[in-house]
């Protein structure tokens, strides 16, 4: 699966670079504020957009990873608590219960009582 993702990422990077280089000489107007216009290369706009998208996606991935780790930690604590409760229930002494009577050991041969 990692190989497939790596190949897809490599293809994406190659296509973006190819498009950026094909449009390197094309000017684009970039409006940074009200009335402020700046002429930049279309390749710069493409590359900056890809970098900004990668950074934003990475930020979202980090936030999602943190939330999953926190949820995992919460579930581990709950599991530990439930395992302790189960252990306590299994080892709880029953009130008023006595030990069961001991069973006689089975004999392998005839006894003196059997002969009479």
PyMOL commands that set and color helices and strands:
alter all, ss='L'
color gray80, all
select helices_A, chain A and resi 2-22+42-90+112-115
alter helices_A, ss='H'
color red, helices_A
select strands_A, chain A and resi 27-33+36-41
alter strands_A, ss='S'
color yellow, strands_A
deselect
rebuild
show_as cartoon
